[in-house]
Amino acid sequence: MTDTSLAPILSAAPPGHTAEDSLDLLTRHWGLTGRLDRLTSERDLNWRVTSPEGRFVLKFANAAEDPAVTRFQNGALDHVAARDPALPVPRVIRSLTGAPDVTLPDGSLLRLLSWVDGVPMHLTASSPAQRRVLGAMAARLTRALEGFDHPAANHELQWDLKQAAGLRPLLPAIADAGLRARCGGWLDWFDRVRPRLDRLPWQVVHADLNPHNVLCAPDDPDRIAGVLDFGDMVRTPRICDLAVAAAYHVQPGAGLASLAEVTAGWAAILPLTPDEAALLPGLTALRMVTTLALTSHRAARWPDNAVYILRNFPSAEAGLLALPPAPDDLTQGPMP
């Protein structure tokens, strides 16, 4: 399989700037100096900056990414800060010229964001209480993004659930035949229900509330301390944000019950419409299918980064097997 199966942003190598080069750019454009420690990232190059002025994240966007998409993220962070200032999300740090980003010679963008403290959720013990507060935080963030729009909001990204039909060419990368067939069944379901998405509420959403992007309080794993990485934001059905968040918390042996716990937290802030409720379990399964297909393909393409790329594969496989398979009556949602 060649990389023509994916958009350029998902098949391009991350930026290759050295720490020395990165520090020079930080000092030149933000007047800061300090220690740089590389952070893991699928598409970008990110450094944690530890300076006398505090800690920050220096972010080099992938050269294949449209600068408008990066500026879409800047605008969203500013919008959230204005709508719900207490939300624990990064803030855009303006450069010495007052700009939210710096254009590099290759046309890509460099940004500096504030650091958000917390323990990555994937390192904490999952619980019903944590699942409920996650759902509530997801809804609160989605509500804070209401009314935000940008010319890049409709950019195409394969992680976006409404783009699931594009996953079919990637299914052969899933080695296990039974798992591959189960994923194919959910893509058949999606083909039939796709028109129903157009009747749902749509808006810009975070679209990647996985446990590596959510931080918990160090002294309380049931309290959300931060939400990171707005790189997959897109305008899509609102319920997709809940489906993405819930997909990483479906528990073996209690698939639908654990999904209901995340949903309860969300619904307390943003009640679901009947159509959203009917489609939610299937969309949740579809996020797992997306994770399995995309990470299998990309890990083969970038073996040096395979450990990071495949970090969510085991939980996606377990979660998909914990939910019922795609229904025989594909015109309906997967729940009676």
Secondary structure, 3 states (H helix, E strand, C coil): CCHHHCCHHHHCCCCCCCHHHHHHHHHHHHCCCCEEEEECCCCCEEEEEEECCEEEEEEECCCCCCHHHHHHHHHHHHHHHHHCCCCCCCCECCCCCCCCCEECCCCCEEEEEECCCCEEHHHCCCCHHHHHHHHHHHHHHHHHCCCCCCCCCCCCCCCCHHHHHHHHHHHHHCCCHHHHHHHHHHHHHHHHHHHHHCCCCEEEECCCCCCCCEEEECCEEEEEEEECCCCCCEEEECHHHHHHHHHCCCECCEHHHHHHHHHHHHHCCCCCCHHHHHHHHHHHHHHHHHHHHHHHHHHHHCHHHHHHHCCCHHHHHHHHHHCCCCCCCCCCCCCC
